[in-house]
């Protein structure tokens, strides 16, 4: 009997810890904004970050910066740098709009 309760307790604890709170419910955005406003701001900042950083990662010719043929470690480094720069630009844009970032 105790083994069944122990299993149930473990399942309840894991399910409780496995549920991440929604950023819209925990107040990670300026008050007075709707979910639509938050998504619009995020997409605007994402667009600006990609546009400003297209020479590092995104371009109009290919979604990847890799050269044809065998992959070069410099290509992977350039892709990682591009992603890191885009994330930093997006986070800076969101911070400027008043969002709290973790």
C-alpha positions in Angstrom: 0.0 0.0 0.0 2.8 2.5 0.9 4.6 1.8 -2.4 1.5 2.9 -4.3 1.3 6.2 -2.4 5.1 6.7 -2.8 4.7 6.3 -6.6 1.7 8.7 -6.7 3.7 11.2 -4.6 6.6 11.0 -6.9 4.4 11.5 -10.0 2.7 14.5 -8.4 6.0 16.1 -7.5 7.5 15.6 -10.9 4.4 16.9 -12.6 4.4 20.0 -10.3 8.0 20.8 -11.0 7.7 20.0 -14.7 5.2 22.8 -15.4 6.9 26.0 -16.2 4.9 29.1 -15.5 3.8 31.1 -18.5 5.7 34.4 -19.0 2.4 36.1 -19.6 1.0 35.0 -16.2 4.0 35.6 -14.0 4.3 39.3 -15.0 7.5 39.3 -17.0 6.2 42.1 -19.2 5.1 45.7 -18.5 1.7 46.0 -16.9 -1.2 46.9 -19.1 0.0 45.0 -22.1 -2.0 42.1 -23.7 -0.6 38.9 -24.9 -0.9 40.3 -28.5 1.2 43.3 -27.5 3.9 41.1 -26.0 4.0 38.9 -29.1 4.1 41.9 -31.4 7.0 43.5 -29.4 8.9 40.2 -29.4 8.5 39.8 -33.2 9.4 43.4 -33.8 12.6 43.0 -31.8 13.4 39.6 -33.4 12.9 41.2 -36.9 15.2 44.1 -36.1 17.9 41.8 -34.7 17.8 39.6 -37.8 17.8 42.6 -40.1 20.8 44.2 -38.4 22.7 40.9 -38.2 22.0 39.3 -41.6 25.7 39.4 -42.6 26.5 37.0 -39.7 23.8 34.4 -40.1 20.7 35.2 -42.2 21.0 36.3 -45.7 18.6 36.4 -48.7 20.4 33.7 -50.6 20.6 30.9 -48.0 19.2 30.4 -44.4 22.6 29.0 -43.4 26.1 30.6 -43.7 27.7 27.3 -44.7 29.8 27.0 -47.9 29.1 24.2 -50.3 31.2 21.1 -49.7 32.9 19.9 -46.5 32.0 21.9 -43.5 34.5 24.3 -42.1 34.8 25.0 -38.4 34.8 28.7 -39.2 31.3 28.4 -40.7 30.1 26.9 -37.4 31.8 29.6 -35.5 30.2 32.3 -37.7 26.8 30.7 -37.2 27.1 30.6 -33.4 28.4 34.2 -33.3 25.5 35.3 -35.5 22.9 33.6 -33.3 24.5 35.0 -30.1 24.5 38.5 -31.6 20.9 38.2 -32.7 19.8 37.0 -29.2 21.7 39.9 -27.5 20.2 42.4 -29.9 16.7 41.1 -29.4 17.1 41.0 -25.6 18.5 44.6 -25.6 15.5 45.7 -27.7 13.0 44.0 -25.3 14.8 45.5 -22.2 14.5 49.0 -23.8 10.8 48.4 -24.1 10.5 47.6 -20.4 10.5 43.8 -20.3 12.3 41.9 -17.6 14.7 39.3 -19.0 16.2 36.4 -17.1 
